Structure formats: structure tokens, C-alpha cells
């Protein structure tokens, strides 16, 4: 076989694989397209200030308190939140700036990864909404589509996670977090 045919075959394979890769399962965001808020470096500083161990209690009294850790990594450029550390349903959320946008990516026990952007930033709160979800099992599968952090004081935060399914908001889980000394 000539070199030209081998190269043509190689390029056809590359183009085919690229077209297959671009046909990932598209999430159903229900027409939701968040408008990013302009973030400042000080907005990221609020998440760096969470460094340490927190005890989270849920609005539902049947759920036991859970330890949550925040760790600053990558030369202070990202903060990792870890929930259920060391358990099969361990989850992490990574917060970071991308230019003037504040982002977080949630690595969920549902085995998908929502990417969220801050759409509201005030001195008291940061609200994130979904931009994209990777590894979604189907277009209508459940994912964590919104989260709001309310900064009560240096030792207390309130967090609300909202699940989405079929592109629509579902259950909201409200968590009260207290820094452990």
C-alpha cells in the first residue's frame, strides 16, 4: 500500500474518531443558560478562607452530621471541598477562577461531573448554575445543577445544593456548616 493511501486512511480514522467524540450525551439543561457574574480575586479568597475541617448538619434530622474538608491546592489557585472522604460515595468540588469567572466542578457520586459558573456574587453569597455536565448517563439523568454558598461568618456557612432531572430543578438539600476548632 502506498504511503499516500496509508496517510489518507489515518486521516479518515482521526476524523471518524473526532466525530464520535463530539457526539457525547448532551445534557438537558431545560433551556437554562446562566449569565456569569464578573468575579474578582477577592471572591476566590472567600473559598480559600474555608480551609480546614467543617461539620455539616442537614435540614433533614434523619441524616447524620458529616465532616467536610476544604483544602487550597495548586499554588492557591484552587480549593477542593471533600465530602464523605474515604467512603464509596465520596464527592469533591473544585473551585477556581477562569479569568473573571468563578467556576466549580462537582465530582459526584452519581458518576457525572457538572461544571457550574457563579451567576450571582454578593458579600453574603455566591450562587452557581450549571454550564455543562460531563459523563451524564442520559440527557434526562439526574445531576447537581445549582449550589448556593451563604457566608454567615468566618466559622459558619450555609450551602444549598439543587438536583436537576429531565432538565428541571428537583430536590434541594440544605446544609449548615460549622468550622471545627
C-alpha positions as CSV (number, residue, x, y, z in Angstrom):
1,X,0.0,0.0,0.0
2,X,1.4,3.4,-0.9
3,X,2.3,6.0,1.7
4,X,-0.4,8.3,0.4
5,X,-3.1,5.7,1.0
6,X,-1.8,5.0,4.5
7,X,-1.9,8.7,5.3
8,X,-5.4,9.0,3.8
9,X,-6.6,6.0,5.9
10,X,-5.0,7.5,9.0
11,X,-6.8,10.9,8.5
12,X,-10.1,9.2,7.9
13,X,-9.7,7.3,11.2
14,X,-8.8,10.5,13.0
15,X,-11.8,12.4,11.5
16,X,-14.2,9.5,12.4
17,X,-12.9,9.3,16.0
18,X,-13.3,13.1,16.3
19,X,-16.8,13.0,15.1
20,X,-17.7,10.2,17.5
21,X,-16.1,12.0,20.4
22,X,-18.1,15.1,19.6
23,X,-21.4,13.1,19.9
24,X,-21.3,12.7,23.7
25,X,-24.6,12.5,25.6
26,X,-25.9,16.1,25.7
27,X,-27.5,17.1,29.0
28,X,-30.9,18.5,29.1
29,X,-30.4,21.9,30.8
30,X,-34.1,22.8,30.2
31,X,-33.2,25.9,28.3
32,X,-31.1,27.1,31.3
33,X,-28.2,29.2,30.2
34,X,-26.6,31.0,33.2
35,X,-25.2,34.5,32.8
36,X,-21.8,34.6,34.6
37,X,-21.2,37.2,37.2
38,X,-18.0,39.1,37.0
39,X,-15.7,37.7,39.7
40,X,-12.8,39.4,41.4
41,X,-9.8,37.7,43.1
42,X,-11.4,38.5,46.5
43,X,-14.3,36.3,45.6
44,X,-12.0,33.3,45.4
45,X,-10.4,34.4,48.7
46,X,-13.7,33.6,50.4
47,X,-13.3,29.9,49.3
48,X,-9.6,29.9,50.4
49,X,-10.7,31.1,53.8
50,X,-12.8,27.9,54.2
51,X,-9.5,25.9,54.5
52,X,-9.9,23.3,57.3
53,X,-12.5,20.8,58.7
54,X,-16.2,21.6,59.0
55,X,-19.1,19.7,60.5
56,X,-22.2,19.8,58.3
57,X,-25.7,19.2,59.5
58,X,-28.7,18.7,57.3
59,X,-32.1,20.1,57.4
60,X,-33.4,16.5,57.4
61,X,-32.9,15.3,61.1
62,X,-32.6,11.7,59.9
63,X,-29.3,12.4,58.2
64,X,-26.3,12.3,60.5
65,X,-23.7,15.1,60.6
66,X,-20.9,14.8,58.0
67,X,-17.3,16.0,58.1
68,X,-16.4,18.3,55.2
69,X,-12.9,19.5,54.4
70,X,-11.7,22.4,52.3
71,X,-8.1,22.4,51.0
72,X,-6.3,25.0,49.0
73,X,-4.2,23.5,46.2
74,X,-2.2,24.3,43.1
75,X,-0.3,27.4,44.4
76,X,-3.5,28.8,45.9
77,X,-5.3,28.7,42.6
78,X,-8.0,26.2,43.5
79,X,-9.9,25.0,46.6
80,X,-11.1,21.4,46.9
81,X,-14.2,20.5,49.0
82,X,-14.3,16.9,50.1
83,X,-17.5,15.2,51.4
84,X,-17.7,11.6,52.6
85,X,-13.9,11.2,52.5
86,X,-12.8,7.6,52.1
87,X,-16.3,6.3,51.5
88,X,-17.6,4.8,48.3
89,X,-19.8,7.8,47.7
90,X,-17.0,10.3,48.4
91,X,-17.5,13.6,46.4
92,X,-15.3,16.5,45.6
93,X,-16.0,20.0,44.3
94,X,-13.1,22.1,43.0
95,X,-13.5,25.9,42.9
96,X,-11.3,28.2,40.8
97,X,-11.2,31.4,38.8
98,X,-11.1,31.4,35.0
99,X,-10.3,35.0,34.0
100,X,-13.2,37.0,35.5
101,X,-15.4,33.9,36.1
102,X,-15.7,31.9,39.3
103,X,-16.2,28.2,38.5
104,X,-16.7,25.0,40.3
105,X,-16.7,21.4,39.1
106,X,-18.5,18.8,41.2
107,X,-17.3,15.2,41.0
108,X,-20.5,13.5,42.0
109,X,-21.2,10.0,43.4
110,X,-23.7,9.8,40.6
111,X,-20.6,9.5,38.4
112,X,-21.2,12.7,36.4
113,X,-19.3,16.0,36.7
114,X,-21.4,19.2,36.5
115,X,-19.4,22.4,35.7
116,X,-21.0,25.4,37.3
117,X,-20.4,29.2,37.0
118,X,-21.1,31.8,39.6
119,X,-24.1,33.8,38.3
120,X,-24.6,35.8,41.5
121,X,-21.9,37.2,43.7
122,X,-22.6,39.4,46.7
123,X,-20.7,39.9,50.0
124,X,-23.1,37.4,51.7
125,X,-23.5,34.7,49.0
126,X,-22.3,33.1,45.8
127,X,-24.8,31.2,43.6
128,X,-23.6,28.8,40.9
129,X,-25.6,27.4,38.0
130,X,-24.7,24.6,35.5
131,X,-22.9,25.3,32.3
132,X,-22.2,21.7,31.3
133,X,-22.3,18.2,32.6
134,X,-19.8,15.5,31.6
135,X,-20.4,11.8,31.7
136,X,-24.2,12.2,32.0
137,X,-25.8,8.7,31.7
138,X,-28.7,10.1,29.5
139,X,-30.0,13.6,28.6
140,X,-32.6,13.4,31.3
141,X,-30.4,11.9,34.1
142,X,-30.0,13.5,37.5
143,X,-27.1,15.9,38.2
144,X,-26.4,18.5,40.8
145,X,-27.3,21.6,38.8
146,X,-27.1,24.5,41.3
147,X,-25.4,25.4,44.5
148,X,-25.5,28.4,46.7
149,X,-23.0,29.3,49.4
150,X,-24.1,31.8,52.1
151,X,-21.2,33.1,54.2
152,X,-22.7,33.7,57.6
153,X,-19.4,34.5,59.4
154,X,-15.8,33.1,59.4
155,X,-17.0,29.9,61.2
156,X,-20.4,29.3,59.7
157,X,-21.7,28.8,56.2
158,X,-24.9,27.5,54.7
159,X,-24.9,25.6,51.5
160,X,-27.9,24.6,49.3
161,X,-27.4,22.0,46.5
162,X,-30.3,21.6,44.0
163,X,-30.5,18.5,41.9
164,X,-31.9,18.6,38.3
165,X,-33.5,15.8,36.4
166,X,-35.2,15.9,33.0
167,X,-33.8,19.5,32.8
168,X,-35.9,20.6,35.7
169,X,-35.0,21.6,39.3
170,X,-35.7,18.8,41.8
171,X,-34.8,18.4,45.4
172,X,-32.8,20.9,47.3
173,X,-30.5,19.8,50.2
174,X,-29.8,22.5,52.7
175,X,-26.7,22.1,54.8
176,X,-25.5,24.2,57.8
177,X,-21.7,24.0,58.3
178,X,-19.7,24.9,61.4
179,X,-15.9,25.2,61.4
180,X,-14.2,22.7,63.7
181,X,-11.6,24.1,66.0
